[in-house]
């Protein structure tokens, strides 16, 4: 037998053995990496009670009132609308005369007036400006009243939520019936005086030490906004520092990279469906420059140490920050405690889903709840009129998904992808070590990353179905479906997906 043939025959088995060995090792590594992470410990929800409107019939009646108002005509509604707005002004003026307890029936009258007016103004959007002004004045007066209330009391939190969140929701339902081009993107609420350096952001004069509370466009942003005892509209907190030359720096914590400092342009480059400007009350400051000093501390802190993102949402731990901690830590260093009423997550389903993402603390500082702190004034609120409806759809889909969580549904993931994501996680860790940002955020487990992927995909599918139903609704009835209709569509989407 020729030597060349013998050599070839010997080489072939060696190659087969190498390929077999490689495949065996690869399979073994894959199987090892396939071992699931330990399931998170059963969460300990906050010992409170989640707010629930429980007014489905009332919402339907408001929609019927809107349909009737469209048919009745604005010329026939003029006196009723003006009377209602006048009543709103009178009720608000009463709040400036005396202090009232949170349970006073005056606040019930204020709430009824706001919701009763909404269908008529929605049918006659020429009154939108006056309606918005009445709501803004009421919200400012209620915030002033809340200085005398116990922010830890359930009844107080319920009252503030009904009036502040409820009035915003009513106004936005009205806004959505108007053409986007006619909507005012900025509502100036209260120009709280400040001695700190300032600059302009989104057409609003913003001072050093101001807090920006915003809403992102991702499904997880909607989850953060809605996944607590008082579902809201905001998912992110940032602190503004302005130097003496007017240059602004935005200090914030990102899931992807932890605490970072951004320019105004970089801050706005991330999707912002809405932004609210909060400012500490001047009459509560012994030192008028204290907010600036708090912001300066945050800026120095971000520049002198690496602060990872805090998935546990433990605001007592200063080694890691989630977004709310950027503001609360800076002000705490200045001797001020923000979130006078701590946020709570008391339902088993929501807390279980959050635990699956790494959350361990369910009495914490949620972005949306900072608005209710009586130490802070709402200076202005900016909304992007073109995507306001997206905000509402995202919320409705999340609300329905969380209904499933309360029924025991779990956040699943594609288990077979776990080895791949673990390799990506290792790569991300190397990048993190050199100050970079990897595909899997530091502090997020591979399993949580896969759960987030499945969660986002499901939200997207349900959203697509809701959008189809919205188009049908508008074609058949001629108006934008209100929030409760969006929830109904989302339930249909979920039922279809589960069948």
C-alpha positions as CSV (number, residue, x, y, z in Angstrom):
1,X,0.0,0.0,0.0
2,X,1.5,3.4,-0.9
3,X,2.7,5.5,2.0
4,X,0.5,8.4,0.9
5,X,-2.6,6.3,1.1
6,X,-1.6,5.0,4.5
7,X,-1.0,8.6,5.7
8,X,-4.4,9.7,4.4
9,X,-6.2,6.8,6.1
10,X,-4.5,7.6,9.4
11,X,-5.3,11.3,9.1
12,X,-9.1,10.7,8.6
13,X,-9.6,9.0,11.9
14,X,-7.6,11.7,13.7
15,X,-9.9,14.4,12.2
16,X,-13.0,12.4,13.2
17,X,-11.7,12.0,16.7
18,X,-11.0,15.8,16.9
19,X,-14.4,16.7,15.6
20,X,-16.0,14.2,17.9
21,X,-14.0,15.6,20.9
22,X,-14.9,19.1,20.0
23,X,-18.6,18.3,19.7
24,X,-18.5,16.4,22.9
25,X,-16.9,19.3,24.8
26,X,-19.2,21.8,23.2
27,X,-22.3,19.7,24.2
28,X,-20.9,19.3,27.7
29,X,-20.3,23.0,28.1
30,X,-23.8,23.7,26.6
31,X,-25.4,21.4,29.1
32,X,-23.5,22.9,32.0
33,X,-24.5,26.4,30.9
34,X,-28.0,25.1,30.6
35,X,-28.3,24.6,34.4
36,X,-30.9,27.2,35.4
37,X,-30.3,29.9,37.9
38,X,-31.9,29.5,41.3
39,X,-35.4,30.9,41.4
40,X,-35.6,34.2,43.4
41,X,-36.8,33.8,46.9
42,X,-40.6,34.4,47.3
43,X,-41.0,38.2,47.5
44,X,-42.2,40.0,50.6
45,X,-44.6,42.6,49.3
46,X,-45.2,45.8,51.1
47,X,-47.8,45.6,53.9
48,X,-50.1,48.1,52.2
49,X,-53.1,48.0,49.9
50,X,-53.0,48.7,46.1
51,X,-55.3,51.4,44.9
52,X,-58.2,50.4,42.6
53,X,-60.7,52.7,40.9
54,X,-63.4,50.0,40.6
55,X,-65.5,52.4,38.5
56,X,-65.9,50.6,35.1
57,X,-69.5,51.6,34.8
58,X,-68.7,55.2,35.5
59,X,-66.0,55.3,32.8
60,X,-68.5,53.8,30.3
61,X,-71.1,56.5,31.3
62,X,-68.5,59.2,30.7
63,X,-67.9,57.7,27.2
64,X,-71.7,57.8,26.6
65,X,-71.7,61.4,27.7
66,X,-69.0,62.2,25.2
67,X,-70.9,60.6,22.4
68,X,-74.1,62.5,23.4
69,X,-72.1,65.8,23.7
70,X,-70.8,65.4,20.1
71,X,-74.3,65.0,18.9
72,X,-75.7,67.8,21.0
73,X,-73.3,70.4,19.6
74,X,-70.9,72.8,21.1
75,X,-73.2,75.8,20.7
76,X,-75.6,74.0,23.0
77,X,-72.9,73.1,25.5
78,X,-71.3,76.5,25.8
79,X,-73.1,77.6,29.0
80,X,-72.7,74.2,30.7
81,X,-68.9,74.1,30.0
82,X,-68.4,77.7,31.2
83,X,-70.4,77.0,34.3
84,X,-68.4,73.9,35.0
85,X,-65.1,75.7,34.5
86,X,-66.3,78.5,36.7
87,X,-67.3,75.9,39.4
88,X,-63.8,74.4,39.2
89,X,-62.2,77.9,39.8
90,X,-64.6,78.4,42.8
91,X,-63.7,75.0,44.3
92,X,-60.0,75.7,43.8
93,X,-60.3,79.1,45.4
94,X,-61.8,77.5,48.5
95,X,-58.6,75.6,48.9
96,X,-56.7,78.8,49.3
97,X,-58.9,80.0,52.1
98,X,-58.5,77.2,54.7
99,X,-56.8,73.9,55.4
100,X,-58.9,70.8,54.8
101,X,-58.3,67.2,55.9
102,X,-57.8,64.7,53.0
103,X,-61.2,63.1,53.7
104,X,-63.2,66.4,53.3
105,X,-66.1,66.2,50.8
106,X,-64.8,69.3,49.1
107,X,-62.3,67.1,47.3
108,X,-65.0,64.7,46.2
109,X,-66.8,67.7,44.6
110,X,-63.5,68.8,42.9
111,X,-63.0,65.3,41.4
112,X,-66.6,65.0,40.2
113,X,-66.4,68.4,38.5
114,X,-63.2,67.5,36.7
115,X,-64.6,64.2,35.3
116,X,-68.1,65.6,34.5
117,X,-66.5,68.4,32.5
118,X,-64.2,66.1,30.5
119,X,-66.7,64.6,28.0
120,X,-68.0,68.0,27.1
121,X,-64.6,69.6,26.7
122,X,-63.5,66.6,24.6
123,X,-66.4,67.2,22.3
124,X,-65.6,70.9,22.2
125,X,-61.7,71.2,22.3
126,X,-61.8,75.0,21.9
127,X,-62.3,74.9,25.7
128,X,-59.2,72.7,26.2
129,X,-56.9,75.6,27.3
130,X,-59.4,76.8,30.0
131,X,-59.9,73.2,31.2
132,X,-56.2,72.6,31.4
133,X,-55.7,75.9,33.3
134,X,-58.4,74.9,35.8
135,X,-56.8,71.5,36.3
136,X,-53.3,73.0,36.7
137,X,-54.6,75.5,39.3
138,X,-56.4,72.7,41.2
139,X,-53.4,70.4,41.2
140,X,-51.2,73.2,42.6
141,X,-53.7,74.0,45.4
142,X,-54.1,70.3,46.3
143,X,-50.3,70.0,46.6
144,X,-50.4,73.0,48.9
145,X,-53.1,71.4,51.0
146,X,-51.1,68.2,51.3
147,X,-48.4,69.9,53.3
148,X,-50.8,69.4,56.3
149,X,-51.5,65.7,55.6
150,X,-49.9,62.5,56.8
151,X,-48.2,61.2,53.7
152,X,-47.9,57.7,55.2
153,X,-51.7,57.3,55.6
154,X,-53.5,55.2,53.0
155,X,-56.5,57.6,52.8
156,X,-54.1,60.5,52.0
157,X,-52.3,58.6,49.3
158,X,-55.6,57.6,47.8
159,X,-56.9,61.1,47.8
160,X,-53.7,62.6,46.2
161,X,-53.7,59.8,43.6
162,X,-57.4,60.4,42.7
163,X,-56.9,64.1,42.3
164,X,-53.4,64.4,40.8
165,X,-53.2,61.3,38.6
166,X,-57.0,61.3,38.0
167,X,-57.0,64.9,36.7
168,X,-54.0,64.2,34.5
169,X,-55.7,61.2,33.0
170,X,-59.0,63.1,32.5
171,X,-57.1,66.0,30.7
172,X,-55.2,63.6,28.5
173,X,-58.4,61.9,27.4
174,X,-59.6,65.3,26.4
175,X,-56.4,66.1,24.6
176,X,-56.5,62.9,22.6
177,X,-59.8,63.9,21.0
178,X,-58.2,67.1,19.7
179,X,-55.8,67.2,16.7
180,X,-52.2,66.7,17.8
181,X,-51.2,70.0,16.0
182,X,-53.5,71.9,18.4
183,X,-52.2,70.4,21.6
184,X,-49.9,72.5,23.8
185,X,-46.8,70.3,24.4
186,X,-45.9,72.3,27.5
187,X,-48.2,73.0,30.5
188,X,-46.6,75.5,32.8
189,X,-47.8,74.7,36.3
190,X,-46.0,76.8,39.0
191,X,-42.9,79.0,38.6
192,X,-41.4,78.2,41.9
193,X,-38.7,80.8,42.6
194,X,-35.1,79.6,42.8
195,X,-31.7,81.3,43.4
196,X,-29.7,78.6,41.7
197,X,-28.2,78.8,38.2
198,X,-30.6,78.0,35.4
199,X,-30.9,77.1,31.7
200,X,-33.7,76.2,29.3
201,X,-34.9,72.7,28.6
202,X,-37.8,71.9,26.3
203,X,-38.9,75.6,26.5
204,X,-38.9,75.6,30.3
205,X,-36.5,77.6,32.6
206,X,-34.9,74.8,34.7
207,X,-32.7,75.5,37.7
208,X,-29.8,73.5,39.2
209,X,-31.2,71.0,41.7
210,X,-34.5,70.5,39.7
211,X,-35.6,67.0,39.2
212,X,-36.8,65.6,35.8
213,X,-39.3,62.8,36.0
214,X,-39.8,61.2,32.6
215,X,-41.3,58.3,30.7
216,X,-39.4,56.2,28.2
217,X,-40.8,54.4,25.2
218,X,-39.8,50.8,26.1
219,X,-42.1,48.1,27.5
220,X,-40.1,48.0,30.7
221,X,-40.6,51.7,31.1
222,X,-44.3,51.1,31.1
223,X,-43.8,48.3,33.6
224,X,-41.9,50.6,36.0
225,X,-44.6,53.2,35.7
226,X,-47.5,50.9,36.2
227,X,-46.0,48.1,38.4
228,X,-46.8,49.5,41.9
229,X,-49.7,50.3,44.2
230,X,-50.4,53.6,42.5
231,X,-49.9,53.0,38.7
232,X,-48.6,56.2,37.1
233,X,-47.1,57.8,34.0
234,X,-43.4,58.1,34.8
235,X,-40.6,55.6,34.8
236,X,-37.3,57.6,35.2
237,X,-35.8,60.2,37.5
238,X,-32.8,62.5,36.7
239,X,-31.2,65.4,38.5
240,X,-30.2,68.7,36.9
241,X,-26.9,70.5,37.6
242,X,-26.4,73.9,36.1
243,X,-23.1,75.7,36.5
244,X,-22.6,79.5,36.8
245,X,-22.2,79.7,33.0
246,X,-25.5,78.1,32.3
247,X,-24.1,74.7,31.2
248,X,-26.4,71.9,32.3
249,X,-25.5,68.4,33.2
250,X,-28.1,65.6,33.7
251,X,-27.1,63.0,36.3
252,X,-29.1,59.8,36.0
253,X,-28.8,56.0,36.4
254,X,-29.2,53.8,33.4
255,X,-30.0,50.1,33.6
256,X,-27.3,49.5,30.9
257,X,-24.4,51.4,32.5
258,X,-25.3,52.7,36.0
259,X,-24.9,56.3,37.0
260,X,-23.8,58.6,34.2
261,X,-23.7,62.3,33.3
262,X,-25.3,63.5,30.1
263,X,-25.7,66.7,28.3
264,X,-29.2,68.1,27.6
265,X,-28.9,66.8,24.0
266,X,-27.9,63.3,25.2
267,X,-30.7,63.2,27.8
268,X,-33.3,64.1,25.2
269,X,-31.9,61.7,22.6
270,X,-33.3,58.8,24.6
271,X,-37.0,58.4,23.9
272,X,-39.1,60.7,26.2
273,X,-42.8,60.5,25.9
274,X,-43.2,63.0,28.7
275,X,-41.1,65.0,31.1
276,X,-42.2,66.7,34.4
277,X,-40.0,69.3,36.1
278,X,-40.1,69.2,39.9
279,X,-38.5,71.9,42.2
280,X,-38.0,72.0,45.9
281,X,-40.1,74.6,47.6
282,X,-38.2,77.8,48.3
283,X,-40.0,78.5,51.5
284,X,-38.7,75.3,53.0
285,X,-35.1,76.1,52.4
286,X,-32.9,77.5,55.1
287,X,-30.2,77.9,52.4
288,X,-31.5,79.0,49.0
289,X,-28.5,77.3,47.3
290,X,-29.1,74.0,48.9
291,X,-30.6,72.3,45.7
292,X,-27.6,73.4,43.7
293,X,-25.3,72.0,46.4
294,X,-27.2,68.7,46.2
295,X,-26.8,68.6,42.4
296,X,-23.1,69.5,42.7
297,X,-22.7,66.6,45.1
298,X,-24.4,64.2,42.7
299,X,-22.2,65.5,39.9
300,X,-19.0,65.0,41.9
301,X,-20.1,61.6,43.1
302,X,-20.8,60.4,39.6
303,X,-17.4,61.7,38.4
304,X,-15.3,60.2,41.2
305,X,-16.6,56.6,41.5
306,X,-18.3,54.0,39.4
307,X,-21.9,53.4,40.6
308,X,-23.6,50.3,39.1
309,X,-27.3,50.1,38.6
310,X,-29.3,48.9,41.6
311,X,-31.7,46.2,40.3
312,X,-32.7,45.4,43.9
313,X,-34.2,48.9,44.3
314,X,-32.6,49.3,47.8
315,X,-32.4,53.0,48.4
316,X,-30.6,52.4,51.7
317,X,-27.5,51.1,49.8
318,X,-25.3,53.8,48.4
319,X,-22.9,51.5,46.5
320,X,-25.5,51.0,43.7
321,X,-28.2,53.4,42.5
322,X,-31.4,53.0,40.6
323,X,-32.7,56.1,39.0
324,X,-34.7,57.5,41.9
325,X,-31.6,57.2,44.2
326,X,-29.7,59.7,42.2
327,X,-32.0,62.4,43.4
328,X,-32.8,61.1,46.8
329,X,-29.1,60.4,47.7
330,X,-28.0,63.9,46.6
331,X,-30.8,65.6,48.6
332,X,-30.2,63.3,51.6
333,X,-26.6,64.4,51.6
334,X,-28.0,68.0,51.9
335,X,-30.2,67.0,54.8
336,X,-33.5,66.6,53.0
337,X,-35.5,63.4,52.7
338,X,-37.4,63.0,49.4
339,X,-40.4,60.7,48.9
340,X,-42.1,61.7,52.2
341,X,-44.6,58.9,51.3
342,X,-42.6,55.9,50.2
343,X,-43.7,53.9,47.2
344,X,-45.2,50.4,47.9
345,X,-45.7,47.2,45.9
346,X,-48.1,45.1,47.8
347,X,-49.7,42.7,45.3
348,X,-48.2,39.2,45.0
349,X,-48.3,39.1,41.2
350,X,-46.5,42.4,40.5
351,X,-43.9,41.8,43.2
352,X,-43.2,38.3,41.9
353,X,-42.6,39.6,38.4
354,X,-40.4,42.3,39.7
355,X,-38.5,39.7,41.8
356,X,-37.9,37.8,38.6
357,X,-36.1,40.8,37.3
358,X,-34.0,41.1,40.4
359,X,-36.0,43.5,42.6
360,X,-35.8,42.6,46.3
361,X,-37.3,45.7,48.0
362,X,-41.0,46.5,47.6
363,X,-41.2,49.6,49.8
364,X,-39.0,51.9,47.8
365,X,-38.9,55.1,45.7
366,X,-40.9,54.8,42.5
367,X,-40.4,57.7,39.9
368,X,-44.2,58.3,39.5
369,X,-44.7,58.8,43.2
370,X,-42.2,61.6,43.6
371,X,-44.9,63.9,42.2
372,X,-46.9,63.5,45.4
373,X,-44.2,64.7,47.7
374,X,-45.5,68.0,49.2
375,X,-42.0,69.4,49.5
376,X,-41.8,69.6,45.7
377,X,-43.6,71.9,43.2
378,X,-44.6,70.8,39.8
379,X,-43.0,73.5,37.6
380,X,-44.1,72.3,34.2
381,X,-45.1,69.2,32.3
382,X,-44.1,68.5,28.7
383,X,-45.8,65.8,26.5
384,X,-45.0,64.8,23.0
385,X,-48.4,65.1,21.3
386,X,-47.4,62.8,18.5
387,X,-46.8,59.8,20.8
388,X,-49.1,60.6,23.8
389,X,-51.5,57.8,22.6
390,X,-48.6,55.3,22.5
391,X,-48.1,56.1,26.2
392,X,-51.7,55.1,26.9
393,X,-51.6,52.0,24.8
394,X,-48.4,50.8,26.5
395,X,-50.0,51.4,29.9
396,X,-53.2,49.5,28.9
397,X,-51.2,46.5,27.7
398,X,-49.0,46.4,30.8
399,X,-52.1,46.7,33.1
400,X,-53.6,43.7,31.4
401,X,-50.4,41.7,31.6
402,X,-50.2,42.5,35.3
403,X,-53.8,41.2,35.7
404,X,-52.4,37.9,34.5
405,X,-49.5,38.2,37.0
406,X,-52.1,38.5,39.8
407,X,-53.7,35.3,38.5
408,X,-50.5,33.4,39.0
409,X,-48.9,33.7,35.5
410,X,-45.2,33.6,35.5
411,X,-42.5,35.4,33.5
412,X,-41.2,32.6,31.3
413,X,-38.1,32.6,29.1
414,X,-36.6,30.6,26.3
415,X,-34.5,28.2,28.4
416,X,-32.6,26.7,25.5
417,X,-31.1,30.2,24.9
418,X,-29.6,30.3,28.4
419,X,-26.1,29.1,27.4
420,X,-25.8,31.6,24.6
421,X,-26.9,34.5,26.8
422,X,-24.5,33.4,29.5
423,X,-21.6,33.6,27.0
424,X,-22.9,37.1,26.0
425,X,-23.1,38.0,29.7
426,X,-19.4,37.0,30.2
427,X,-18.5,39.2,27.3
428,X,-20.5,42.0,28.8
429,X,-18.7,41.6,32.1
430,X,-15.3,42.0,30.3
431,X,-16.6,45.2,28.7
432,X,-17.9,46.4,32.1
433,X,-14.4,45.9,33.5
434,X,-13.0,48.3,31.0
435,X,-15.7,50.8,31.5
436,X,-17.8,49.7,28.5
437,X,-21.4,48.7,28.1
438,X,-22.3,45.2,27.1
439,X,-25.5,43.6,25.6
440,X,-26.5,42.3,29.1
441,X,-26.5,45.0,31.8
442,X,-24.3,44.6,34.7
443,X,-26.3,43.3,37.7
444,X,-28.9,41.6,35.5
445,X,-28.7,37.8,35.4
446,X,-28.8,35.9,32.1
447,X,-32.2,34.5,33.1
448,X,-33.6,38.0,33.8
449,X,-32.3,39.1,30.4
450,X,-34.2,36.3,28.7
451,X,-37.3,37.1,30.7
452,X,-37.0,40.7,29.6
453,X,-36.8,39.6,26.0
454,X,-39.9,37.4,26.3
455,X,-41.8,40.1,28.2
456,X,-40.9,42.8,25.6
457,X,-41.9,40.5,22.7
458,X,-45.3,39.7,24.3
459,X,-45.9,43.4,24.9
460,X,-45.2,44.1,21.3
461,X,-47.6,41.4,20.0
462,X,-50.4,42.6,22.2
463,X,-49.7,46.2,21.3
464,X,-49.9,45.4,17.6
465,X,-53.3,43.7,18.1
466,X,-54.6,46.7,20.1
467,X,-53.5,49.1,17.4
468,X,-55.6,47.1,14.9
469,X,-58.6,47.3,17.1
470,X,-58.0,51.0,17.6
471,X,-58.1,51.6,13.8
472,X,-61.4,49.6,13.6
473,X,-62.8,51.6,16.5
474,X,-61.9,55.0,15.0
475,X,-63.3,53.9,11.6
476,X,-66.6,52.7,13.0
477,X,-67.2,55.4,15.7
478,X,-65.2,58.4,14.6
479,X,-63.2,59.1,17.7
480,X,-60.1,58.0,19.6
481,X,-60.9,55.1,22.0
482,X,-60.5,56.2,25.7
483,X,-58.3,54.3,28.1
484,X,-60.9,51.8,29.3
485,X,-61.5,50.7,25.7
486,X,-57.7,50.2,25.2
487,X,-57.8,48.0,28.3
488,X,-60.6,46.0,26.8
489,X,-58.7,45.6,23.5
490,X,-55.6,44.5,25.5
491,X,-57.7,41.8,27.2
492,X,-58.9,40.6,23.8
493,X,-55.2,40.5,22.7
494,X,-54.2,38.5,25.8
495,X,-57.2,36.1,25.4
496,X,-56.2,35.5,21.8
497,X,-52.5,34.9,22.7
498,X,-53.4,32.5,25.5
499,X,-55.9,30.5,23.4
